[in-house]
Amino acid sequence: MMAWPPLTAPGPRAILFDLDGTLVDSAPRICSGLRAALVALSLPVPTDAEMRGCIGLPLPHVWDRLGVRVDQHGRAIDGYRAWAATADQVPAPTFPGIDDLLADLHRNGHTLLLASAKDTTSAQKALDVHGWNELFIGASGSEPGDGPDKRALVGRGLSMLPAELRSSAIMIGDMPVDGDAAHSNGIGFIAVRWGYGRHDELLSHHPIALVADAAELARMLA
């Protein structure tokens, strides 16, 4: 069992959470939405594994990864969002222990912020449908002009925090893109094992920890 260094600056801190693959098990429905959008455009449909590898990227860059031409991006995004408008009425299931973890972190004084590659409106809607509005101070999502990663949206998320919490904030996610965004913004990264990222790739991004379940994460953040 690998021993990880303890977190510095004990006590209440700001925690940025990724959504898909970290809080909710949304891969099946994301793949279904991507598939529906591609079929509507009469485009080839990649394997589920290829589509899962895109989870965590802003949607325009998902289409790049899947070989959709730039001039078709607008219709692909519209198709995906039209599908999601119906499918997302029922929230994706949370991973085991997540609801209790979030409630306990909030109760213990931690400041929670959602940092998702979904567009900001959709990220905020996720807080609504899961009943997490009282637990999170808000959501930072992707915006037009962001690069093919989460660095800009994590930076915007940090700017939403009280100044005294920014330097000790941490990012929790399941994909290498979460580690990149954390390190580029000067904050720590905790990787989760239950999501969609390969464990060797997550370890290569130097996380504070690679945690097995919500209970282990709760102990680290206590």
C-alpha angles and dihedrals in degrees: 000000000000115000116223126203115254120257114263125232098037119213133052113353140167115267123194113202128200112219115209111062093004107059101008135034095229103144096104093054094041089054090048091052094048090047092051092050093049093047090050088057092045089241127145114270115227123218120278088250091057091048093047088055088063096055110117096035123108108264098250089057091048087063090050090053091049094050099253112154117246092241088059097049095093094054092043091053091046090050093050094047092047089054092045093050088069101031095047093060085088110053120236112253117269119235116258113288096006099116092050091045093054093046092050094047091051092046090052093055102261117146111231126201129177113229106186134162088227113103111274095256092052092045091053090047089056089060089051098050093046094047093240100127093107092050099049128055089216147297133277113201138168120293133195110282096030115135125247093283142046100265096106096045093048088050090052089048091054090052088058091061128086107270093242091060101048101083094051096042120123134205120222118197148134104231136067089243088066091054092048091051093048096048094044089055094047099249135118125265129216115191124207123218097209097068135078103277124101111253095226091054091048091051090051087063091063102239121190084236143351102219126202102210145350092273092058090047090051091053091051093051098041 
